[in-house]
Amino acid sequence: MQHAGWQGSVWLAPDFAILHGAAGATASHAHYAHQLMLSTGAPFTVALDGAVHTAQHLLVASLRPHAIVAAPAPMLTMYAEPQRFSAAALLAVLGEVHSPAPDTLAAALQARPSLPLPDARLQRALEQVDALLSGKVSALAVAEAAHLSLSQLERLFSAQLGLPVRRLVRWRRLRLAIRLILLGSTLTDAAHGAGFADAAHFSRTMRSLFGVRADRSLRHLQVTFLD
């Protein structure tokens, strides 16, 4: 199956993104973000949990493998960091707005109180991860910044974030690389700027976590930054 890239517009905030336009078919993938898909026309078809679903809107919770089988009409897709927004919050926002326009949804998400991190040590750890993303992320340095042992750090990440440290770092590297490309960097420069070994490593990660090719998807988006 040929997997088309993303086309359209994206609204990018630190803890959520909204994509409006053509999504196209994707390979099977799973990402850390919650995802809410809404068709503005014909229904789309998604493979999820061993079944095929055809719907006008569908919520895919964090880390659930899925694939877009067909999306004949433009779609509106919200992605949200699970440590900041619950999956139910995305559905609530959709129900609160009069019109599911991207800017309206973005404003509603920005106005919604985000989930507090349950542990101040987790905030310190995440800040250290982000500070180190352009190079090697030392788990020891992250643990020391959070005043934790390595084993305590791993337990904290797994219990509170649902991911081990290594996988959380990979997700945040990918987020950074996507942002750098949307700011105008080449794939190679973005990959290195986010700490990937090379563009191929970044591209493999993009396909694994989003089911699309970076070179076909990120160059065809008009971006609005919501920092």
JOCOR-V567939 format. One record per residue. N is the residue number from 1. RES is the residue in one letter. PSI is psi in whole degrees, -180 to 180 (* if undefined). NEAR is the number of other C-alpha atoms within 12 Angstrom. Layout:
N&RES&PSI&NEAR ; N&RES&PSI&NEAR
This chain:
1&M&135&13 ; 2&Q&129&15 ; 3&H&111&26 ; 4&A&157&26 ; 5&G&171&29 ; 6&W&144&33 ; 7&Q&139&27 ; 8&G&-138&26 ; 9&S&151&30 ; 10&V&137&37 ; 11&W&118&36 ; 12&L&117&35 ; 13&A&168&27 ; 14&P&-32&24 ; 15&D&10&30 ; 16&F&164&38 ; 17&A&149&38 ; 18&I&123&44 ; 19&L&128&39 ; 20&H&120&37 ; 21&G&-152&32 ; 22&A&125&33 ; 23&A&-41&42 ; 24&G&172&33 ; 25&A&151&31 ; 26&T&160&34 ; 27&A&164&30 ; 28&S&137&27 ; 29&H&169&31 ; 30&A&132&31 ; 31&H&165&35 ; 32&Y&-31&37 ; 33&A&144&40 ; 34&H&150&35 ; 35&Q&128&37 ; 36&L&120&36 ; 37&M&138&38 ; 38&L&124&39 ; 39&S&136&30 ; 40&T&7&24 ; 41&G&-120&17 ; 42&A&152&17 ; 43&P&157&24 ; 44&F&166&32 ; 45&T&130&30 ; 46&V&136&34 ; 47&A&123&27 ; 48&L&132&24 ; 49&D&39&17 ; 50&G&8&12 ; 51&A&162&13 ; 52&V&127&17 ; 53&H&132&23 ; 54&T&123&22 ; 55&A&167&26 ; 56&Q&-30&24 ; 57&H&150&29 ; 58&L&135&32 ; 59&L&129&31 ; 60&V&113&36 ; 61&A&164&30 ; 62&S&133&28 ; 63&L&12&28 ; 64&R&120&22 ; 65&P&139&28 ; 66&H&166&33 ; 67&A&137&35 ; 68&I&117&39 ; 69&V&-44&29 ; 70&A&140&29 ; 71&A&82&36 ; 72&P&-21&24 ; 73&A&160&24 ; 74&P&145&26 ; 75&M&154&39 ; 76&L&122&42 ; 77&T&126&44 ; 78&M&133&44 ; 79&Y&136&41 ; 80&A&139&41 ; 81&E&125&34 ; 82&P&-20&31 ; 83&Q&-7&30 ; 84&R&-32&30 ; 85&F&135&33 ; 86&S&161&30 ; 87&A&-38&29 ; 88&A&-30&22 ; 89&A&-35&32 ; 90&L&-43&41 ; 91&L&-39&30 ; 92&A&-42&18 ; 93&V&-43&30 ; 94&L&-38&30 ; 95&G&-20&17 ; 96&E&-28&18 ; 97&V&148&19 ; 98&H&-33&12 ; 99&S&128&17 ; 100&P&55&29 ; 101&A&148&27 ; 102&P&-44&33 ; 103&D&-33&26 ; 104&T&-44&21 ; 105&L&-40&35 ; 106&A&-44&37 ; 107&A&-39&25 ; 108&A&-40&28 ; 109&L&-41&38 ; 110&Q&-33&27 ; 111&A&-17&14 ; 112&R&131&19 ; 113&P&132&14 ; 114&S&158&23 ; 115&L&134&19 ; 116&P&143&15 ; 117&L&136&21 ; 118&P&-9&17 ; 119&D&125&19 ; 120&A&-29&17 ; 121&R&-31&24 ; 122&L&-41&32 ; 123&Q&-45&26 ; 124&R&-39&23 ; 125&A&-45&37 ; 126&L&-38&33 ; 127&E&-38&21 ; 128&Q&-41&28 ; 129&V&-51&36 ; 130&D&-35&30 ; 131&A&-24&24 ; 132&L&-1&25 ; 133&L&-30&33 ; 134&S&-11&27 ; 135&G&-147&18 ; 136&K&129&24 ; 137&V&107&29 ; 138&S&120&23 ; 139&A&-33&30 ; 140&L&-42&24 ; 141&A&-39&25 ; 142&V&-44&35 ; 143&A&-43&30 ; 144&E&-39&21 ; 145&A&-31&25 ; 146&A&2&27 ; 147&H&48&21 ; 148&L&159&23 ; 149&S&167&19 ; 150&L&-43&22 ; 151&S&-37&18 ; 152&Q&-39&24 ; 153&L&-47&34 ; 154&E&-42&27 ; 155&R&-39&19 ; 156&L&-45&29 ; 157&F&-46&33 ; 158&S&-41&18 ; 159&A&-41&17 ; 160&Q&-28&26 ; 161&L&-18&31 ; 162&G&9&22 ; 163&L&146&26 ; 164&P&164&23 ; 165&V&-46&34 ; 166&R&-43&23 ; 167&R&-33&25 ; 168&L&-39&33 ; 169&V&-44&36 ; 170&R&-43&34 ; 171&W&-43&35 ; 172&R&-29&38 ; 173&R&-44&37 ; 174&L&-44&40 ; 175&R&-44&39 ; 176&L&-44&36 ; 177&A&-42&37 ; 178&I&-45&41 ; 179&R&-44&35 ; 180&L&-40&28 ; 181&I&-42&31 ; 182&L&-23&29 ; 183&L&-7&21 ; 184&G&-1&19 ; 185&S&154&21 ; 186&T&165&23 ; 187&L&-42&35 ; 188&T&-47&25 ; 189&D&-39&26 ; 190&A&-41&35 ; 191&A&-48&35 ; 192&H&-38&28 ; 193&G&-24&31 ; 194&A&5&37 ; 195&G&9&32 ; 196&F&154&33 ; 197&A&-40&24 ; 198&D&180&20 ; 199&A&-33&28 ; 200&A&-40&20 ; 201&H&-45&25 ; 202&F&-45&38 ; 203&S&-40&30 ; 204&R&-41&24 ; 205&T&-40&32 ; 206&M&-43&38 ; 207&R&-38&27 ; 208&S&-39&27 ; 209&L&-23&34 ; 210&F&-9&40 ; 211&G&13&32 ; 212&V&165&33 ; 213&R&133&33 ; 214&A&-41&38 ; 215&D&-21&28 ; 216&R&-12&23 ; 217&S&-40&34 ; 218&L&-16&35 ; 219&R&-8&26 ; 220&H&22&25 ; 221&L&136&30 ; 222&Q&131&23 ; 223&V&140&27 ; 224&T&119&22 ; 225&F&135&21 ; 226&L&36&19 ; 227&D&*&13
